[in-house]
Amino acid sequence: MIYHLQPLNYPKCQLDPQSMATLSAYSSPPWPNPNPNPNSNIPPEGNGLSPSIMPQDQFDNPQTDMPSNSNPNPNFHTPVSPPPPPASSSPPLPISLLHLSFNQDAGCFAAGTEHGFRIYNCDPFREIFRREFERGGGGIAVVEMLFRCNILALVGGGTNPQYPLNKVMIWDDHQSRCIGELSFRSEVRSVKLRRDRIIVVLEQKIFVYNFSDLKLMHQIETITNPKGLCAVSQGATSLVLVCPGLQKGQVRVEHYGSKRTKFIMAHDSRIACFALTQDGQLLATASSKGTLVRIFNTADGALLREVRRGADRAEIYSLAFSSTAQWLAVSSDKGTVHVFNLKINQAEQPHNNVDLNHPAASPTSSLSFFKGVLPKYFSSEWSVAQFRLLEGSQYIVAFGHQKNTVVILGMDGSFYRCEFDPVNGGEMTQLHCHNFLKPEPAF
């Protein structure tokens, strides 16, 4: 069966040969509950596609901005307070986050909850829309956006999943329903989207599909991958996919344009997190130790840079490159978000002439001249900017669209936008803080 996305003639969000409209930063109308049986039997792996097309619904267009808050103390930032209950005759549904992720350019982010999912704009911060299912169901564990397109990939989860855990549901928000699905023999761990590909990650296998007709293009076997680690480039001229290899500490790089596969032994311990630049040329990796982050050239596997998050073990939650690949942001369970100056393009320049008009260099130990004699700790490159949050909470980070800003999302519902000083470094300045779980209607 050949599946085609309904053409919606929006030039900025095209799938070749089909095109899709972009999401408006406003609310959508109510929609019916398409809830398929989440307890259905798990079928064989394959396309399992069952498209259903309905007339397109239109977006409403009221607009509002949300207020911002500032914290005068830049050294420590407490989590936002729990949302107050709304004034309503019926008790509100408890909000429990199951998933948080940015879209491909970090202009939006998606939240999966026990009762549905929500889409937010980052700058300015506002809720774009939410889809909440009826009581007793609606858990969404994966929400993958495609830039600002109306097409999303959903996977059920939580106490009462809205969809089976072994299915990827293709949701069209202009039709306010699921229009297709991919079924597998085991639970789906994550989904990644490009304008021309859908990548589905299982515990030990990855499937790559063509977006326009859902034809299976490639299968990859991996080491046990409970986090569903996978990254894919977004450049139109190149397709690079990174996933765990078959050995502990190994990453596999697929260059589909040149039909090459590269294996990189990135760490001695298991891979905990990695990130790709948009063009797929650079790869940042962190291991389960969480002390070092390494940056590799994906073409030849060469180690270009090594930076140190800290001396103690930590769980790395997210890595993010800036759009120019000059900066790298790291978040972990230690509660501090770090920004590193990678200096990839400055690597060949002499370091004896310091220009204060140029970005700050990452601090290094004063004992760096003993490199090769003392432990690596003393010659490590450290972050140039930091933002301190609650230790033990889970945060993900991305670079904002405004220059020298980062956006931080917490599983406690916190949203922070911060600015770092590229020359002097140090503690970041908090620009905005919100609680995106407040039970307010979408605007």
HELIX and SHEET records of a PDB file:
HELIX    1   1 ILE A  344  GLN A  346  5                                   3    
HELIX    2   2 SER A  368  PHE A  370  5                                   3    
HELIX    3   3 LYS A  376  SER A  379  5                                   4    
SHEET    1   A 4 LEU A  97  PHE A 102  0                                        
SHEET    2   A 4 CYS A 108  THR A 113 -1                                        
SHEET    3   A 4 GLY A 116  ASN A 121 -1                                        
SHEET    4   A 4 ARG A 126  GLU A 132 -1                                        
SHEET    1   B 4 ILE A 140  MET A 145  0                                        
SHEET    2   B 4 ILE A 151  GLY A 156 -1                                        
SHEET    3   B 4 LYS A 167  ASP A 172 -1                                        
SHEET    4   B 4 ARG A 177  SER A 183 -1                                        
SHEET    1   C 4 SER A 190  LEU A 193  0                                        
SHEET    2   C 4 ARG A 197  VAL A 201 -1                                        
SHEET    3   C 4 LYS A 205  ASN A 210 -1                                        
SHEET    4   C 4 LEU A 216  GLU A 221 -1                                        
SHEET    1   D 4 ALA A 231  VAL A 232  0                                        
SHEET    2   D 4 VAL A 240  PRO A 244 -1                                        
SHEET    3   D 4 GLN A 250  HIS A 255 -1                                        
SHEET    4   D 4 ARG A 260  MET A 265 -1                                        
SHEET    1   E 4 ILE A 271  LEU A 276  0                                        
SHEET    2   E 4 LEU A 282  SER A 287 -1                                        
SHEET    3   E 4 LEU A 292  ASN A 297 -1                                        
SHEET    4   E 4 LEU A 303  ARG A 308 -1                                        
SHEET    1   F 5 ILE A 316  PHE A 321  0                                        
SHEET    2   F 5 TRP A 327  SER A 332 -1                                        
SHEET    3   F 5 THR A 336  ASN A 341 -1                                        
SHEET    4   F 5 ALA A 385  ARG A 388 -1                                        
SHEET    5   F 5 GLY A 426  GLU A 427  1                                        
SHEET    1   G 4 TYR A 395  PHE A 399  0                                        
SHEET    2   G 4 THR A 405  GLY A 410 -1                                        
SHEET    3   G 4 SER A 414  GLU A 419 -1                                        
SHEET    4   G 4 THR A 429  ASN A 435 -1                                        
END                                                                             
